[in-house]
Amino acid sequence: MLVHPSGIPQSLSGQAARSVYTGWVTAKEQLQQLVAEMGEEQALRALGLIKPLLQDKPDNGQAPRLPEFVGSGDSGRSDLSERVDELLAEGFGR
């Protein structure tokens, strides 16, 4: 049996499950839950309401910035997986 994040069985999902859930849920998570419960016709109507909101977002032509930790493990070497045994024997990472 599927269980809702609140611990309520799937058969009680919907408004009853949302009103009982007491954990912290972000606005995006709430939207995802609501969209998952929608039928196709409801999703089309919601899409028509949401798309104009996204058009107000300024677009500077740049991709979103990646978090600073991305690439922090880059050693500059491209052969690590091919030479793993040799590198470990040499004391790689010490």
C-alpha positions as CSV (number, residue, x, y, z in Angstrom):
1,M,0.0,0.0,0.0
2,L,1.3,3.4,-0.9
3,V,1.7,5.9,2.0
4,H,1.4,9.6,1.8
5,P,4.4,11.6,3.2
6,S,2.2,12.4,6.2
7,G,2.0,8.7,7.0
8,I,-1.7,8.5,5.9
9,P,-2.5,5.6,3.5
10,Q,-2.9,6.7,-0.1
11,S,-6.7,6.0,0.1
12,L,-7.0,9.0,2.4
13,S,-4.8,11.3,0.2
14,G,-6.1,14.6,-1.0
15,Q,-7.5,17.3,1.3
16,A,-7.7,15.0,4.3
17,A,-4.0,14.1,4.1
18,R,-2.9,17.7,3.5
19,S,-4.8,19.0,6.5
20,V,-3.2,16.4,8.8
21,Y,0.4,16.8,7.6
22,T,2.4,18.7,10.2
23,G,6.0,18.6,8.7
24,W,7.8,21.4,6.9
25,V,6.9,21.5,3.2
26,T,8.3,24.1,0.7
27,A,6.0,25.9,-1.7
28,K,7.5,23.9,-4.6
29,E,6.8,20.6,-2.8
30,Q,3.2,21.7,-2.2
31,L,2.8,22.5,-5.9
32,Q,4.3,19.1,-6.8
33,Q,1.9,17.3,-4.5
34,L,-1.1,19.2,-5.9
35,V,0.0,18.6,-9.5
36,A,0.4,14.9,-8.9
37,E,-3.2,14.7,-7.7
38,M,-4.6,16.7,-10.7
39,G,-6.3,15.2,-13.7
40,E,-5.1,16.2,-17.2
41,E,-7.8,18.8,-17.6
42,Q,-7.0,20.4,-14.3
43,A,-3.3,20.4,-15.1
44,L,-4.0,22.2,-18.4
45,R,-6.0,24.9,-16.6
46,A,-3.3,25.3,-13.9
47,L,-0.6,25.5,-16.6
48,G,-2.5,28.4,-18.2
49,L,-2.4,30.2,-14.9
50,I,1.2,29.5,-14.0
51,K,2.9,30.2,-17.4
52,P,2.3,33.9,-17.3
53,L,4.0,34.1,-13.9
54,L,7.1,32.6,-15.4
55,Q,7.2,35.2,-18.2
56,D,7.7,37.9,-15.5
57,K,11.0,36.4,-14.5
58,P,13.9,38.4,-15.8
59,D,16.0,36.5,-18.3
60,N,19.6,37.8,-18.6
61,G,20.5,35.1,-21.1
62,Q,22.7,33.3,-18.6
63,A,22.4,29.8,-17.3
64,P,21.7,29.5,-13.5
65,R,24.8,29.6,-11.4
66,L,25.9,26.2,-10.0
67,P,26.6,25.9,-6.3
68,E,30.3,26.7,-5.4
69,F,31.0,23.1,-4.5
70,V,30.4,21.8,-8.0
71,G,33.8,20.8,-9.4
72,S,35.6,20.9,-6.1
73,G,36.6,17.3,-6.6
74,D,38.2,17.9,-10.0
75,S,41.8,16.8,-10.0
76,G,42.5,17.9,-13.5
77,R,43.3,14.3,-14.5
78,S,41.1,12.5,-16.9
79,D,42.6,9.0,-16.4
80,L,41.7,8.3,-12.8
81,S,39.3,5.4,-13.4
82,E,41.7,3.7,-15.8
83,R,44.6,4.0,-13.3
84,V,42.8,3.5,-10.0
85,D,44.8,0.5,-8.9
86,E,48.1,2.1,-9.7
87,L,47.1,5.4,-8.0
88,L,45.9,3.7,-4.8
89,A,49.1,1.7,-4.6
90,E,51.0,5.0,-4.8
91,G,49.0,6.4,-1.9
92,F,46.5,8.5,-3.9
93,G,44.8,11.2,-1.7
94,R,47.5,11.4,1.0
